[in-house]
Every structure is written in C-alpha cells, then in structure tokens.
Amino acid sequence: MYWVNHGDGTVMACAIGGCNGAPSTLAAGQDHPWGIATDGTSVYWTDYGAGPIESCASGGCTGTVMRCVVGGCGGVPTVLSSALNHPTGIVVDATNVYWADGDSNVLACSIEGCGDQPTTLGTGPEVLGQCVAVNQTSVFWTNYSSGVVSMAK
C-alpha cells in the first residue's frame, strides 16, 4: 500500500498485511505530494508544487511528476516531468503516466520521463483537474469544483 503525506512531504509504503506501525518512507522532502499510482514495479506521484496557480503565468511552475521503484529509491526519486502547473490526479499504464493539472489539462509522459515537455492530451472546460483514469483507448479526468468528466482518446 502506498500513500502521500501532503503536509510533511513524504511518500510512504506499508505491506498490505501491515507494517507494525512502522511504514517505509520511499521519498521525503517533497513540496506537496498529491496523487499516487503504481504499476507494481514503480510508484509514481504528483508533487503539486508551491505558490498559487496564477504563478505559472510568470514562469513560476514548480510541480513535478516523480517515480521511485517499489522497494525504495534511497531517498532520490526520479523526476519524470517538471515545471508543471499544480499536477494532481495520476494514473499509469504499461508505457505512460497520465496526470491532471491546474489548467484542467490531462498530460502524458513516458514512464521513463519527458522533462518539461509532457504531451497535452486534452483540456477540460474548467480549472483544476483532479481524478484521472485510463483504459485501452482513452484517458478520463474530473474537474475539482464542478465534477465535469472529460475524455481524451
């Protein structure tokens, strides 16, 4: 089982059967970890970043998409994409990681990384995408405030 602690900036793990009150820290020192997903080999998460959504208009985007192998990454996770506008919900398939952002975009990146050049798959009608899902043909995401569901093929 994996989770993020938004308040203290950690990404945690615990065996489904329990960890005797001592979960493992996969990563610490994250700004504001938000969404989390796994493909069984690696754990992926979004780090919301700092500052208001409007800070991205002036080049101040600090959000990231991160990866760490399931067993831990020695405190040094891999940055898959950076300079993002407040990424939130995240999902992964065999080849890509997908996330929603503060502009209600859904973006994609190879599980190996894409730097600051993710692919925009679609843009929703309103601000702040939240939950993301994927199937064999499409990616879906919801809007935080309105509950509108958008889809990209």
Steps between C-alpha positions, in 0.01 A plus 500: 500500500630847411396850602619857504511732800420839356584679826847361569609434140549123521408202283438191711461122462367219716437133423129422460530259792633781718830653596477497879446875515826566317431584135792553262579843362556478124568872461520801731546870440225525239330838477132391502460140379143450379399204281657152498492194272697180452560251221637237739861583410511870580301754699409828326372817660424859424654777706262795489779753541492836673321828443161584351385366164544851358877479571539285189410796279830659599706181456470399865371144454663268752290181471657166409417140416730259683588128500660263749543124477268305726780395737615858552725741319748584769338837554572611143187464283511546124343815359292402195365845421552843656394865480136390520191697603384329820465136390242304699341167399726238341467158337747273320484227235774280354672783309377840621405701803201737475401786728264795531624851574393843619391602150264197476731338248572133491862437412709194419862404530696180444564306821866568418448878508442802276658794682298818468337385174201279588237434235167678551222252421206728571369798687183503707246779520601628843796538734674237715480142380490251783442128438641316199420156354621314191378207294623347172381792286445812711603708798231653724524773762267693727477864592564585865225754544225400255533121471507526119663192343718551191649244264794486259563219252 
